[in-house]
Amino acid sequence: MINSIQYLRGIAAILVVYYHSTIKAVQNNIPDASIYYIGESGVDLFFIISGFIICFVTDNKDFNTLKFLKSRVLRIIPLYWFFTIIALFAYLIVPSMVNSSGGETLILESFFCSQLKVSI
């Protein structure tokens, strides 16, 4: 049963990527791209399924909130920092690739998820 739900979560993740692609297409004036906003429902679906899976996996187990949070941080942060470093190198090599549609590039804020407004 859990595998079929994981497949649905994968489809939801693909819808999210698709939605973000359509946003970029609209920003780049690609005709008729705005009609494909169906992907935004993938965000809601992904969060609902993820919440269910967390409850399903932790049901009837010795649950320790601190241990759970520690395992999440150790699982997510290293991979997040790895891709943030790749994005930093891309920014340093070809700055026009990052935030080409506008906005600030806040490197320290991205690494530490803080409210610091230190931009380069």
Phi, psi and chi 1 to 4 in degrees:
 res  aa     phi    psi   chi1   chi2   chi3   chi4
   1 MET       -  -43.8  178.7 -169.4   80.0      -
   2 ILE   -65.0  -30.5 -164.5   77.5      -      -
   3 ASN   -64.5  -41.9  -75.4  -20.8      -      -
   4 SER   -65.1  -33.6   59.5      -      -      -
   5 ILE   -70.0  -37.8  -67.1  173.2      -      -
   6 GLN   -63.5  -37.0  -68.7  -75.8   30.9      -
   7 TYR   -62.4  -42.5  -64.4  139.2      -      -
   8 LEU   -65.0  -37.4 -173.4   58.1      -      -
   9 ARG   -65.9  -36.6 -172.1  164.4   74.1  152.9
  10 GLY   -62.7  -41.5      -      -      -      -
  11 ILE   -63.3  -40.6  -69.0  168.3      -      -
  12 ALA   -62.2  -41.6      -      -      -      -
  13 ALA   -63.6  -39.8      -      -      -      -
  14 ILE   -63.7  -39.8  -69.7  168.8      -      -
  15 LEU   -62.0  -37.7  -76.3  170.6      -      -
  16 VAL   -64.4  -46.4  170.8      -      -      -
  17 VAL   -61.1  -42.4  170.5      -      -      -
  18 TYR   -60.6  -42.6  178.2   74.1      -      -
  19 TYR   -61.6  -45.7  174.1   66.1      -      -
  20 HIS   -63.8  -33.8  -74.7  -77.1      -      -
  21 SER   -64.7  -39.6  -60.8      -      -      -
  22 THR   -68.4  -32.7   58.9      -      -      -
  23 ILE   -62.1  -45.6  -70.8  173.3      -      -
  24 LYS   -64.1  -37.6  -77.8  -65.1 -179.8 -171.1
  25 ALA   -63.8  -41.2      -      -      -      -
  26 VAL   -65.8  -41.5  168.9      -      -      -
  27 GLN   -62.5  -29.6  -71.1  173.6  -12.3      -
  28 ASN   -95.4   16.0  -68.4  -46.7      -      -
  29 ASN    57.2   40.4  -63.3  -40.1      -      -
  30 ILE   -81.5  123.8  -65.4  175.3      -      -
  31 PRO   -60.3  141.3   -3.5    7.2      -      -
  32 ASP    63.4   12.7  -61.1  -33.8      -      -
  33 ALA   -70.1  -26.9      -      -      -      -
  34 SER   -70.5  -12.7   61.7      -      -      -
  35 ILE   -78.4   -6.8   63.9  170.5      -      -
  36 TYR  -102.6   36.0  -60.7  109.2      -      -
  37 TYR   -79.0   11.7  -78.5  135.1      -      -
  38 ILE   -61.4  -24.2 -170.5  170.0      -      -
  39 GLY   -62.7  -21.4      -      -      -      -
  40 GLU   -64.7  -22.6   63.6 -172.2   -3.8      -
  41 SER   -69.5  -18.8   61.8      -      -      -
  42 GLY   -63.6  -31.4      -      -      -      -
  43 VAL   -63.1  -50.4  174.5      -      -      -
  44 ASP   -60.9  -46.4  -60.9  -30.3      -      -
  45 LEU   -61.3  -43.0 -177.0   59.9      -      -
  46 PHE   -61.0  -45.6 -176.0   83.0      -      -
  47 PHE   -67.6  -39.4  -80.4  118.8      -      -
  48 ILE   -63.1  -46.8  -69.3  168.4      -      -
  49 ILE   -65.7  -41.7  -66.9  170.5      -      -
  50 SER   -61.2  -42.0  -64.9      -      -      -
  51 GLY   -61.7  -41.7      -      -      -      -
  52 PHE   -62.7  -43.7  169.9   77.5      -      -
  53 ILE   -65.0  -39.8  -71.1  173.1      -      -
  54 ILE   -60.8  -44.0  -72.3  172.3      -      -
  55 CYS   -65.3  -41.4  -68.7      -      -      -
  56 PHE   -64.1  -44.5 -176.3   80.9      -      -
  57 VAL   -71.1  -34.2  168.8      -      -      -
  58 THR   -91.4   -2.9   58.2      -      -      -
  59 ASP   -65.8  137.2 -170.5   36.3      -      -
  60 ASN    59.2   31.8  -65.7  -33.5      -      -
  61 LYS  -122.1  157.2  -69.5 -170.1  177.9  176.5
  62 ASP   -68.9  102.1 -175.6   25.3      -      -
  63 PHE   -96.0  126.1 -173.2   76.8      -      -
  64 ASN  -126.7  114.9 -179.8  -26.8      -      -
  65 THR   -59.6  -44.2  -55.6      -      -      -
  66 LEU   -63.2  -42.6 -170.5   58.6      -      -
  67 LYS   -64.5  -40.9 -177.6  178.6  173.0 -176.6
  68 PHE   -62.6  -47.8  174.8   78.9      -      -
  69 LEU   -64.1  -39.7  -69.3  174.9      -      -
  70 LYS   -62.1  -43.6 -179.1 -179.0  174.9 -174.9
  71 SER   -66.0  -36.0   70.8      -      -      -
  72 ARG   -65.0  -45.4  -66.8  -65.2  129.0 -165.4
  73 VAL   -62.4  -45.8  166.9      -      -      -
  74 LEU   -66.9  -24.3  -68.4  174.8      -      -
  75 ARG   -85.1  -33.7 -174.1  174.7  176.4 -174.7
  76 ILE   -97.8  -47.8  -66.0  169.0      -      -
  77 ILE   -59.8  -46.7  -64.2  -64.6      -      -
  78 PRO   -59.4  -41.9  -25.3   34.7      -      -
  79 LEU   -67.8  -39.5 -171.6   60.8      -      -
  80 TYR   -61.6  -46.2  173.6   75.8      -      -
  81 TRP   -65.8  -35.9  -80.7   -4.8      -      -
  82 PHE   -57.4  -50.4  172.7   75.4      -      -
  83 PHE   -72.3  -28.4  -76.5  106.8      -      -
  84 THR   -67.5  -37.4  -57.5      -      -      -
  85 ILE   -64.7  -40.7  -71.3  169.8      -      -
  86 ILE   -61.2  -43.2  -70.0  173.9      -      -
  87 ALA   -64.4  -37.0      -      -      -      -
  88 LEU   -62.8  -45.1  173.7   60.6      -      -
  89 PHE   -62.2  -41.2  -77.5  127.0      -      -
  90 ALA   -61.0  -40.3      -      -      -      -
  91 TYR   -65.7  -41.0  175.7   72.2      -      -
  92 LEU   -70.7  -33.2  -66.0  173.7      -      -
  93 ILE   -82.6  -49.1  -65.1  168.2      -      -
  94 VAL  -133.0   82.5 -172.6      -      -      -
  95 PRO   -58.9  -26.5  -16.1   23.9      -      -
  96 SER   -68.3  -16.4   62.1      -      -      -
  97 MET   -75.1  -24.5  -75.9  179.6   53.5      -
  98 VAL   -98.7  128.6  179.4      -      -      -
  99 ASN    55.5   42.3  -75.3  -26.5      -      -
 100 SER   -65.5  -18.9   59.2      -      -      -
 101 SER   -94.9    7.8   59.6      -      -      -
 102 GLY   112.3  168.6      -      -      -      -
 103 GLY   104.4  172.2      -      -      -      -
 104 GLU   -96.1  154.3  -68.6 -179.7  -83.9      -
 105 THR  -106.9  106.3  -58.0      -      -      -
 106 LEU  -109.1   91.1  -55.8  169.5      -      -
 107 ILE   -67.0  -53.7  -58.1  -61.8      -      -
 108 LEU   -62.4  -39.0  -70.2  178.2      -      -
 109 GLU   -61.5  -38.7 -175.9  176.7  -85.6      -
 110 SER   -66.3  -41.1 -178.8      -      -      -
 111 PHE   -69.8  -38.6  -88.9  103.1      -      -
 112 PHE  -111.7    4.6  -61.4  109.4      -      -
 113 CYS    51.1   37.9  -58.2      -      -      -
 114 SER  -102.9  178.5   69.3      -      -      -
 115 GLN   -96.6   13.1  -63.6  -60.2  -44.4      -
 116 LEU   -63.6  139.3  -66.2  174.4      -      -
 117 LYS  -112.6   62.1  -62.2  -65.8 -178.2 -170.0
 118 VAL  -102.9  110.3  179.8      -      -      -
 119 SER  -116.4  155.3   60.3      -      -      -
 120 ILE  -122.3      -   42.6  177.4      -      -
